[in-house]
Amino acid sequence: MCDLLQLCRLRRSQDKIKHQLIVTMHATPAKKEKKSASLDQCFSNLT
């Protein structure tokens, strides 16, 4: 297990990545479904 500080740092970078992906998804609505599916998979693997 990683320590709490490392976990916090990881969580913060995840939020940044997630926000960027959400912005990208809104910019390209046609690809939204495919991207959100892979995003969910990505984050379920991390948690």
mmJSON file of the N, C-alpha and C atoms, coordinates in Angstrom:
{"data_MODEL":{"atom_site":{
"group_PDB":["ATOM","ATOM","ATOM","ATOM","ATOM","ATOM","ATOM","ATOM","ATOM","ATOM","ATOM","ATOM","ATOM","ATOM","ATOM","ATOM","ATOM","ATOM","ATOM","ATOM","ATOM","ATOM","ATOM","ATOM","ATOM","ATOM","ATOM","ATOM","ATOM","ATOM","ATOM","ATOM","ATOM","ATOM","ATOM","ATOM","ATOM","ATOM","ATOM","ATOM","ATOM","ATOM","ATOM","ATOM","ATOM","ATOM","ATOM","ATOM","ATOM","ATOM","ATOM","ATOM","ATOM","ATOM","ATOM","ATOM","ATOM","ATOM","ATOM","ATOM","ATOM","ATOM","ATOM","ATOM","ATOM","ATOM","ATOM","ATOM","ATOM","ATOM","ATOM","ATOM","ATOM","ATOM","ATOM","ATOM","ATOM","ATOM","ATOM","ATOM","ATOM","ATOM","ATOM","ATOM","ATOM","ATOM","ATOM","ATOM","ATOM","ATOM","ATOM","ATOM","ATOM","ATOM","ATOM","ATOM","ATOM","ATOM","ATOM","ATOM","ATOM","ATOM","ATOM","ATOM","ATOM","ATOM","ATOM","ATOM","ATOM","ATOM","ATOM","ATOM","ATOM","ATOM","ATOM","ATOM","ATOM","ATOM","ATOM","ATOM","ATOM","ATOM","ATOM","ATOM","ATOM","ATOM","ATOM","ATOM","ATOM","ATOM","ATOM","ATOM","ATOM","ATOM","ATOM","ATOM","ATOM","ATOM","ATOM","ATOM","ATOM"],
"id":[1,2,3,4,5,6,7,8,9,10,11,12,13,14,15,16,17,18,19,20,21,22,23,24,25,26,27,28,29,30,31,32,33,34,35,36,37,38,39,40,41,42,43,44,45,46,47,48,49,50,51,52,53,54,55,56,57,58,59,60,61,62,63,64,65,66,67,68,69,70,71,72,73,74,75,76,77,78,79,80,81,82,83,84,85,86,87,88,89,90,91,92,93,94,95,96,97,98,99,100,101,102,103,104,105,106,107,108,109,110,111,112,113,114,115,116,117,118,119,120,121,122,123,124,125,126,127,128,129,130,131,132,133,134,135,136,137,138,139,140,141],
"type_symbol":["N","C","C","N","C","C","N","C","C","N","C","C","N","C","C","N","C","C","N","C","C","N","C","C","N","C","C","N","C","C","N","C","C","N","C","C","N","C","C","N","C","C","N","C","C","N","C","C","N","C","C","N","C","C","N","C","C","N","C","C","N","C","C","N","C","C","N","C","C","N","C","C","N","C","C","N","C","C","N","C","C","N","C","C","N","C","C","N","C","C","N","C","C","N","C","C","N","C","C","N","C","C","N","C","C","N","C","C","N","C","C","N","C","C","N","C","C","N","C","C","N","C","C","N","C","C","N","C","C","N","C","C","N","C","C","N","C","C","N","C","C"],
"label_atom_id":["N","CA","C","N","CA","C","N","CA","C","N","CA","C","N","CA","C","N","CA","C","N","CA","C","N","CA","C","N","CA","C","N","CA","C","N","CA","C","N","CA","C","N","CA","C","N","CA","C","N","CA","C","N","CA","C","N","CA","C","N","CA","C","N","CA","C","N","CA","C","N","CA","C","N","CA","C","N","CA","C","N","CA","C","N","CA","C","N","CA","C","N","CA","C","N","CA","C","N","CA","C","N","CA","C","N","CA","C","N","CA","C","N","CA","C","N","CA","C","N","CA","C","N","CA","C","N","CA","C","N","CA","C","N","CA","C","N","CA","C","N","CA","C","N","CA","C","N","CA","C","N","CA","C","N","CA","C","N","CA","C","N","CA","C"],
"label_alt_id":[null,null,null,null,null,null,null,null,null,null,null,null,null,null,null,null,null,null,null,null,null,null,null,null,null,null,null,null,null,null,null,null,null,null,null,null,null,null,null,null,null,null,null,null,null,null,null,null,null,null,null,null,null,null,null,null,null,null,null,null,null,null,null,null,null,null,null,null,null,null,null,null,null,null,null,null,null,null,null,null,null,null,null,null,null,null,null,null,null,null,null,null,null,null,null,null,null,null,null,null,null,null,null,null,null,null,null,null,null,null,null,null,null,null,null,null,null,null,null,null,null,null,null,null,null,null,null,null,null,null,null,null,null,null,null,null,null,null,null,null,null],
"label_comp_id":["MET","MET","MET","CYS","CYS","CYS","ASP","ASP","ASP","LEU","LEU","LEU","LEU","LEU","LEU","GLN","GLN","GLN","LEU","LEU","LEU","CYS","CYS","CYS","ARG","ARG","ARG","LEU","LEU","LEU","ARG","ARG","ARG","ARG","ARG","ARG","SER","SER","SER","GLN","GLN","GLN","ASP","ASP","ASP","LYS","LYS","LYS","ILE","ILE","ILE","LYS","LYS","LYS","HIS","HIS","HIS","GLN","GLN","GLN","LEU","LEU","LEU","ILE","ILE","ILE","VAL","VAL","VAL","THR","THR","THR","MET","MET","MET","HIS","HIS","HIS","ALA","ALA","ALA","THR","THR","THR","PRO","PRO","PRO","ALA","ALA","ALA","LYS","LYS","LYS","LYS","LYS","LYS","GLU","GLU","GLU","LYS","LYS","LYS","LYS","LYS","LYS","SER","SER","SER","ALA","ALA","ALA","SER","SER","SER","LEU","LEU","LEU","ASP","ASP","ASP","GLN","GLN","GLN","CYS","CYS","CYS","PHE","PHE","PHE","SER","SER","SER","ASN","ASN","ASN","LEU","LEU","LEU","THR","THR","THR"],
"label_asym_id":["A","A","A","A","A","A","A","A","A","A","A","A","A","A","A","A","A","A","A","A","A","A","A","A","A","A","A","A","A","A","A","A","A","A","A","A","A","A","A","A","A","A","A","A","A","A","A","A","A","A","A","A","A","A","A","A","A","A","A","A","A","A","A","A","A","A","A","A","A","A","A","A","A","A","A","A","A","A","A","A","A","A","A","A","A","A","A","A","A","A","A","A","A","A","A","A","A","A","A","A","A","A","A","A","A","A","A","A","A","A","A","A","A","A","A","A","A","A","A","A","A","A","A","A","A","A","A","A","A","A","A","A","A","A","A","A","A","A","A","A","A"],
"label_entity_id":["1","1","1","1","1","1","1","1","1","1","1","1","1","1","1","1","1","1","1","1","1","1","1","1","1","1","1","1","1","1","1","1","1","1","1","1","1","1","1","1","1","1","1","1","1","1","1","1","1","1","1","1","1","1","1","1","1","1","1","1","1","1","1","1","1","1","1","1","1","1","1","1","1","1","1","1","1","1","1","1","1","1","1","1","1","1","1","1","1","1","1","1","1","1","1","1","1","1","1","1","1","1","1","1","1","1","1","1","1","1","1","1","1","1","1","1","1","1","1","1","1","1","1","1","1","1","1","1","1","1","1","1","1","1","1","1","1","1","1","1","1"],
"label_seq_id":[1,1,1,2,2,2,3,3,3,4,4,4,5,5,5,6,6,6,7,7,7,8,8,8,9,9,9,10,10,10,11,11,11,12,12,12,13,13,13,14,14,14,15,15,15,16,16,16,17,17,17,18,18,18,19,19,19,20,20,20,21,21,21,22,22,22,23,23,23,24,24,24,25,25,25,26,26,26,27,27,27,28,28,28,29,29,29,30,30,30,31,31,31,32,32,32,33,33,33,34,34,34,35,35,35,36,36,36,37,37,37,38,38,38,39,39,39,40,40,40,41,41,41,42,42,42,43,43,43,44,44,44,45,45,45,46,46,46,47,47,47],
"pdbx_PDB_ins_code":[null,null,null,null,null,null,null,null,null,null,null,null,null,null,null,null,null,null,null,null,null,null,null,null,null,null,null,null,null,null,null,null,null,null,null,null,null,null,null,null,null,null,null,null,null,null,null,null,null,null,null,null,null,null,null,null,null,null,null,null,null,null,null,null,null,null,null,null,null,null,null,null,null,null,null,null,null,null,null,null,null,null,null,null,null,null,null,null,null,null,null,null,null,null,null,null,null,null,null,null,null,null,null,null,null,null,null,null,null,null,null,null,null,null,null,null,null,null,null,null,null,null,null,null,null,null,null,null,null,null,null,null,null,null,null,null,null,null,null,null,null],
"Cartn_x":[0.829,0.0,0.857,0.383,1.12,0.688,1.563,1.267,0.211,-0.281,-1.409,-1.074,0.143,0.564,0.592,1.117,1.188,-0.221,-1.096,-2.484,-3.186,-2.937,-3.503,-3.012,-1.736,-1.129,-1.713,-1.884,-2.472,-3.904,-4.642,-6.044,-6.137,-5.237,-5.244,-4.937,-3.966,-3.626,-4.749,-5.433,-6.598,-7.697,-7.953,-8.984,-8.651,-7.373,-6.926,-7.135,-6.745,-6.903,-8.382,-9.162,-10.598,-11.248,-10.889,-11.424,-11.063,-9.822,-9.352,-10.112,-10.355,-11.099,-12.548,-13.142,-14.527,-14.631,-13.668,-13.629,-13.509,-12.635,-12.437,-13.71,-14.384,-15.628,-16.72,-16.787,-17.798,-17.481,-16.186,-15.768,-16.092,-16.11,-16.416,-17.558,-18.807,-19.964,-20.131,-19.705,-19.873,-19.099,-17.964,-17.112,-17.347,-18.315,-18.558,-18.777,-19.641,-19.971,-18.752,-18.011,-16.82,-15.799,-15.594,-14.608,-15.02,-16.297,-16.745,-16.654,-16.868,-16.758,-15.318,-14.374,-12.967,-12.501,-13.093,-12.773,-13.223,-14.439,-14.964,-14.081,-13.671,-12.818,-11.482,-10.939,-9.657,-9.732,-10.778,-10.881,-11.284,-12.013,-12.351,-11.099,-10.169,-8.901,-8.03,-8.099,-7.28,-7.796,-9.098,-9.653,-9.721],
"Cartn_y":[-1.221,0.0,1.262,2.268,3.521,4.391,5.287,6.158,7.208,7.872,8.792,10.0,10.514,11.667,11.314,10.137,9.66,9.481,8.964,8.748,10.075,11.066,12.405,13.024,12.855,13.395,12.716,11.407,10.623,11.073,11.258,11.688,13.052,13.94,15.279,15.245,14.441,14.324,13.628,12.688,12.025,13.031,13.906,14.934,15.862,16.195,17.064,16.381,15.116,14.325,14.162,13.854,13.661,14.935,16.073,17.361,17.632,17.345,17.566,16.675,15.427,14.495,14.916,15.427,15.904,17.085,17.995,19.142,18.657,17.68,17.11,16.442,15.73,15.038,16.015,17.153,18.15,18.814,18.876,19.464,18.534,17.224,16.246,15.325,15.778,15.008,13.663,13.578,12.351,11.174,11.493,10.444,10.256,10.97,10.997,9.609,8.813,7.504,6.592,6.528,5.681,6.118,7.445,7.98,7.765,7.985,7.837,6.38,5.463,4.037,3.685,4.169,3.889,4.637,5.811,6.592,5.856,5.312,4.544,3.335,2.67,1.497,1.887,2.998,3.504,3.791,4.5,4.891,3.744,2.767,1.605,0.748,0.782,0.075,0.757,2.083,2.841,2.734,2.653,2.623,1.216],
"Cartn_z":[0.0,0.0,0.0,-0.715,-0.736,0.447,0.819,1.972,1.623,2.639,2.499,1.617,1.757,0.953,-0.528,-0.816,-2.197,-2.761,-1.932,-2.326,-2.627,-1.801,-2.006,-3.301,-3.559,-4.761,-5.996,-5.902,-6.988,-7.247,-6.183,-6.287,-6.963,-6.627,-7.2,-8.697,-9.083,-10.5,-11.264,-10.622,-11.217,-11.505,-10.546,-10.708,-11.871,-11.98,-13.068,-14.42,-14.5,-15.72,-16.057,-15.054,-15.237,-15.775,-15.186,-15.627,-17.081,-17.435,-18.801,-19.783,-19.386,-20.227,-20.392,-19.313,-19.373,-20.336,-20.26,-21.174,-22.619,-22.828,-24.163,-24.66,-23.766,-24.132,-24.545,-23.836,-24.179,-25.524,-25.835,-27.104,-28.279,-28.007,-29.056,-28.615,-28.754,-28.281,-29.0,-30.233,-31.012,-30.402,-29.804,-29.234,-27.738,-27.212,-25.769,-25.161,-25.765,-25.211,-25.12,-26.202,-26.244,-25.199,-25.108,-24.165,-22.715,-22.4,-21.019,-20.572,-21.51,-21.197,-20.827,-21.62,-21.339,-20.09,-19.859,-18.662,-17.405,-17.445,-16.315,-16.034,-17.097,-16.963,-16.339,-16.828,-16.327,-14.834,-14.401,-13.002,-12.081,-12.617,-11.796,-11.558,-12.503,-12.334,-11.283,-11.226,-10.281,-8.851,-8.677,-7.322,-6.765],
"occupancy":[1.0,1.0,1.0,1.0,1.0,1.0,1.0,1.0,1.0,1.0,1.0,1.0,1.0,1.0,1.0,1.0,1.0,1.0,1.0,1.0,1.0,1.0,1.0,1.0,1.0,1.0,1.0,1.0,1.0,1.0,1.0,1.0,1.0,1.0,1.0,1.0,1.0,1.0,1.0,1.0,1.0,1.0,1.0,1.0,1.0,1.0,1.0,1.0,1.0,1.0,1.0,1.0,1.0,1.0,1.0,1.0,1.0,1.0,1.0,1.0,1.0,1.0,1.0,1.0,1.0,1.0,1.0,1.0,1.0,1.0,1.0,1.0,1.0,1.0,1.0,1.0,1.0,1.0,1.0,1.0,1.0,1.0,1.0,1.0,1.0,1.0,1.0,1.0,1.0,1.0,1.0,1.0,1.0,1.0,1.0,1.0,1.0,1.0,1.0,1.0,1.0,1.0,1.0,1.0,1.0,1.0,1.0,1.0,1.0,1.0,1.0,1.0,1.0,1.0,1.0,1.0,1.0,1.0,1.0,1.0,1.0,1.0,1.0,1.0,1.0,1.0,1.0,1.0,1.0,1.0,1.0,1.0,1.0,1.0,1.0,1.0,1.0,1.0,1.0,1.0,1.0],
"B_iso_or_equiv":[0.0,0.0,0.0,0.0,0.0,0.0,0.0,0.0,0.0,0.0,0.0,0.0,0.0,0.0,0.0,0.0,0.0,0.0,0.0,0.0,0.0,0.0,0.0,0.0,0.0,0.0,0.0,0.0,0.0,0.0,0.0,0.0,0.0,0.0,0.0,0.0,0.0,0.0,0.0,0.0,0.0,0.0,0.0,0.0,0.0,0.0,0.0,0.0,0.0,0.0,0.0,0.0,0.0,0.0,0.0,0.0,0.0,0.0,0.0,0.0,0.0,0.0,0.0,0.0,0.0,0.0,0.0,0.0,0.0,0.0,0.0,0.0,0.0,0.0,0.0,0.0,0.0,0.0,0.0,0.0,0.0,0.0,0.0,0.0,0.0,0.0,0.0,0.0,0.0,0.0,0.0,0.0,0.0,0.0,0.0,0.0,0.0,0.0,0.0,0.0,0.0,0.0,0.0,0.0,0.0,0.0,0.0,0.0,0.0,0.0,0.0,0.0,0.0,0.0,0.0,0.0,0.0,0.0,0.0,0.0,0.0,0.0,0.0,0.0,0.0,0.0,0.0,0.0,0.0,0.0,0.0,0.0,0.0,0.0,0.0,0.0,0.0,0.0,0.0,0.0,0.0],
"pdbx_formal_charge":[null,null,null,null,null,null,null,null,null,null,null,null,null,null,null,null,null,null,null,null,null,null,null,null,null,null,null,null,null,null,null,null,null,null,null,null,null,null,null,null,null,null,null,null,null,null,null,null,null,null,null,null,null,null,null,null,null,null,null,null,null,null,null,null,null,null,null,null,null,null,null,null,null,null,null,null,null,null,null,null,null,null,null,null,null,null,null,null,null,null,null,null,null,null,null,null,null,null,null,null,null,null,null,null,null,null,null,null,null,null,null,null,null,null,null,null,null,null,null,null,null,null,null,null,null,null,null,null,null,null,null,null,null,null,null,null,null,null,null,null,null],
"auth_seq_id":[1,1,1,2,2,2,3,3,3,4,4,4,5,5,5,6,6,6,7,7,7,8,8,8,9,9,9,10,10,10,11,11,11,12,12,12,13,13,13,14,14,14,15,15,15,16,16,16,17,17,17,18,18,18,19,19,19,20,20,20,21,21,21,22,22,22,23,23,23,24,24,24,25,25,25,26,26,26,27,27,27,28,28,28,29,29,29,30,30,30,31,31,31,32,32,32,33,33,33,34,34,34,35,35,35,36,36,36,37,37,37,38,38,38,39,39,39,40,40,40,41,41,41,42,42,42,43,43,43,44,44,44,45,45,45,46,46,46,47,47,47],
"auth_comp_id":["MET","MET","MET","CYS","CYS","CYS","ASP","ASP","ASP","LEU","LEU","LEU","LEU","LEU","LEU","GLN","GLN","GLN","LEU","LEU","LEU","CYS","CYS","CYS","ARG","ARG","ARG","LEU","LEU","LEU","ARG","ARG","ARG","ARG","ARG","ARG","SER","SER","SER","GLN","GLN","GLN","ASP","ASP","ASP","LYS","LYS","LYS","ILE","ILE","ILE","LYS","LYS","LYS","HIS","HIS","HIS","GLN","GLN","GLN","LEU","LEU","LEU","ILE","ILE","ILE","VAL","VAL","VAL","THR","THR","THR","MET","MET","MET","HIS","HIS","HIS","ALA","ALA","ALA","THR","THR","THR","PRO","PRO","PRO","ALA","ALA","ALA","LYS","LYS","LYS","LYS","LYS","LYS","GLU","GLU","GLU","LYS","LYS","LYS","LYS","LYS","LYS","SER","SER","SER","ALA","ALA","ALA","SER","SER","SER","LEU","LEU","LEU","ASP","ASP","ASP","GLN","GLN","GLN","CYS","CYS","CYS","PHE","PHE","PHE","SER","SER","SER","ASN","ASN","ASN","LEU","LEU","LEU","THR","THR","THR"],
"auth_asym_id":["A","A","A","A","A","A","A","A","A","A","A","A","A","A","A","A","A","A","A","A","A","A","A","A","A","A","A","A","A","A","A","A","A","A","A","A","A","A","A","A","A","A","A","A","A","A","A","A","A","A","A","A","A","A","A","A","A","A","A","A","A","A","A","A","A","A","A","A","A","A","A","A","A","A","A","A","A","A","A","A","A","A","A","A","A","A","A","A","A","A","A","A","A","A","A","A","A","A","A","A","A","A","A","A","A","A","A","A","A","A","A","A","A","A","A","A","A","A","A","A","A","A","A","A","A","A","A","A","A","A","A","A","A","A","A","A","A","A","A","A","A"],
"auth_atom_id":["N","CA","C","N","CA","C","N","CA","C","N","CA","C","N","CA","C","N","CA","C","N","CA","C","N","CA","C","N","CA","C","N","CA","C","N","CA","C","N","CA","C","N","CA","C","N","CA","C","N","CA","C","N","CA","C","N","CA","C","N","CA","C","N","CA","C","N","CA","C","N","CA","C","N","CA","C","N","CA","C","N","CA","C","N","CA","C","N","CA","C","N","CA","C","N","CA","C","N","CA","C","N","CA","C","N","CA","C","N","CA","C","N","CA","C","N","CA","C","N","CA","C","N","CA","C","N","CA","C","N","CA","C","N","CA","C","N","CA","C","N","CA","C","N","CA","C","N","CA","C","N","CA","C","N","CA","C","N","CA","C","N","CA","C"],
"pdbx_PDB_model_num":[1,1,1,1,1,1,1,1,1,1,1,1,1,1,1,1,1,1,1,1,1,1,1,1,1,1,1,1,1,1,1,1,1,1,1,1,1,1,1,1,1,1,1,1,1,1,1,1,1,1,1,1,1,1,1,1,1,1,1,1,1,1,1,1,1,1,1,1,1,1,1,1,1,1,1,1,1,1,1,1,1,1,1,1,1,1,1,1,1,1,1,1,1,1,1,1,1,1,1,1,1,1,1,1,1,1,1,1,1,1,1,1,1,1,1,1,1,1,1,1,1,1,1,1,1,1,1,1,1,1,1,1,1,1,1,1,1,1,1,1,1]
}}}
